[in-house]
Amino acid sequence: MMISIMNRKKSLIIQMSTCSGIVLIWTLLSLKFPSILIPSPYETLTALWHITVSGELLHQLYLTMVRMLVGLIIGMSLAILSGLLAGRFAVIYEMFRPIIAFLLGIPPIILVVVAMVWFGTNSIIPIFVVSILVFPTFYMNIANGYRQIDIQLLQMATVYKKSTWQTLRFIILPSLMVPFFTACSLAAGGAVRITIMAELLGTSSGIGAALTMARININTDKVFAWTLISVLVILAIDSFILNPLKARMMKWNMEE
């Protein structure tokens, strides 16, 4: 236990030292180059303060998170349904193979451009792009997780004439918890990045759009501020959502 605490303290010290080094290099570069190219940490924090007190931060962050969640829920729901069917029926599983390979091969930026052609520039673009790009992750985990369920358990449910709902509730869903949590941990962080990227090109609001406006107006301090906000949002999701999901996933693994 003591060794574990010491290791955590050592790890924290190393990480803090790395962050301090990054800030130091950033400060030195800001002294060498004009602020229009590299604003100082102080200028970036000042811009961040102005964005916060003006209410712009909460407004844009709210829009980005709502779009990300809607896209994630749509893509996850379709993937779970498709994954269950593909896991149950081998024909459907094989039918989806080329579709998943195609989706995995599409660069996100191309999908954003195609969405702009189809939908114009509005909130549908990030929702559409996120739902498409998270689909393969959830689908593969659910479909492959279903195919790994002990066939004897399913046969016993049939022998004892258990209903479809009982089989789903007591056999299938518990067996798919670990694959589901794995998919969530993989997709959540990426969904934020995808949403911001889609907003960067395809919307007039949200964190991505705010980055675009700051670039157009050559407000480099705001560009750095919004970039910092994006990083902090992703780190917050990792700390407060993904890590608990990973802990839950490990708990399920131990129970199994």
RAHUJO-V110891 format. One line per field, one symbol per residue. phi: phi as a letter, one per 30 degrees, with the letter a starting at -180 (. if undefined). burial: I if it has 16 or more other C-alpha atoms within 10 Angstrom, else O. A space follows every 10 residues. Layout:
BEGIN
phi->???
burial->???
END
This chain:
BEGIN
phi->.ddddddddd dddddddddd dddddedddd ddcdddcbdd eddddddddd ddddideddd dedddddddd dddddddddd ddddddddcd ddedddeddd dddddddedd ddddddddci caddeddddd ddddeddddd dddddddcde dddddddddd hddddddddc bddddcdded dddddddddd ddddddddde ccbcbjdddd dddddddhcd ddedddddde dddddddddc bddddddddd dddddd
burial->OOOOOOOOOO OOOOOOOOOO OOOOOOIOII OOOOIOOIII IOIIIOIIOO IOOOOOIOOI IOOIIOIIII IIIIIIIOII OIIIIIIOOO OOIOOIOOOO OOIIOOOIOO IIIOIIOOOO IIIIIIIIII IIIIIIIIII IIIIIIIOOO OOOOOOIOOO OOOOOOIOOO IIOOIIIIII IIIIIOIIIO IIIIIIIIII IIIIIIIIII IIIIOOOOII IIIIIIIOII OOIIOOIIOO OIOOIIOIIO OOOOOO
END
